[in-house]
Amino acid sequence: MRFLIALLFVLSGQVLAGPQIQHWVAPTGAKVYFVASRSLPILDVNIDFVAGGARSPADKAGVASLTASLLEAGLADLDEEQISARLVDLGARLSSGSDLDKASVSLRTLSSPEEKTGALALMRAVLSAPTFPEGPLAREKIRTIEALKDAETRPDSIVVKRFAAAAYTGHPYGRSATPESVAKITRDDLVQFHKTHYVAGNAVISILGDVSRAEAEAIAIQLTEFLPAGREIAPLPPVVQPGRDTLKVAHPATQSHIRIGLPAVKRDAGPDYFALLVGNYTLGGGGFVSRLMKEVREKRGYAYSVYSTFSPRVLPGPFEIGLQTKREQAGDALKVVEDVLTEFLAKGPTEQELAAAKKNLIDGQALRIDSNAKLLGYLSLIGFYGLPLDYLDQFPRLVAAITRDDVKAAFQRHIKPEHLVTVIVAAD
């Protein structure tokens, strides 16, 4: 039986492109996104809540992450070992986690009646009635604090936190958990955070697999009917663009770790999102064919790797350029990066670069939805950020329509040099 379950999980990567997404609002207020997939007896369910790290209190950063990670730590009638054993018996997987915008709980189970019924009942209990026992909380706090202390010594971790703090000064997106903030967190903090944020009214449920529409409707109600209805959660404060600045952080490492960027784009940025996506492939997102890689690595050998990326969020997420180089040549490498970015902002991609970027993104679309797990991720993305239901179908057309002028205009709107923040860890 265990072999059969494992085999089914592997085979469930086979899904068709162009899924037909159905959407409705459950009687509990939860938003539901559903794709029927009858090819294998597998059911995947994901629930997102407006409960990400940006919602943690300023003096207790880390509450959101601990709440998500300890949902499975205990119920009134089951401890964490019993919950784990129950999942093994059912052949199911239950996981949870959070990022800055949201917290997520995911379930994968066989769709046979006994396994499905048991797994969904356990997921409902974990969502609606976690007990957050003191023992597991103490253990996780110790583990988290030790990990944070270790991260404070590593330049790769330091540059990430310092860049976020500099790009989002005073904003929740710029806050990170610290050993001190985690040490303050109590069980009551987790209980209150769960009560406030894990509510039916802001839940987004993604259902994919071997169930009918009627069954999906029943699942959505089952999973949220015992959650508080909840009140509308206040929006995050607006993002304020930083002033241009360079921050140098002392560190004994022989390699300088560098981040350059600024708050740039929301997830629902419309046509600009696709123009930025296409343009970034040429600038620094396309690996060895990108301009940054050619100029910084191939021509001058300043870095093994250099990249650029956009990370859209509910509010403008960051545009970042990252690299690691010998500290004695950090200034030279940074000058090359700035020159490449300046030229790209002024001229955009060439026609050849544009064509190559669009071909890669369009041809690669099938691989981005070639498993149930990947497709479930897109359902969650579409639902949580309010993207069009036909987003996946429209992706190739929208990418193909992008012009050089579109790329140049979008980059000039969202990447303004006067707001660029540079952080160098291990700087001379």
Helices and strands as residue ranges (DSSP letters): H 2-11, E 22-25, E 31-36, E 42-49, G 53-55, G 58-60, H 63-69, G 71-73, H 80-90, E 93-98, E 103-110, H 113-128, H 134-151, H 155-167, G 172-174, H 179-183, H 187-197, G 200-202, E 204-209, H 213-224, E 245-249, E 255-265, H 271-280, I 281-285, G 287-289, H 291-292, I 293-298, E 306-310, E 317-326, G 327-329, H 330-347, H 351-363, H 365-368, H 372-384, H 391-400, H 404-414, G 417-419, E 421-425
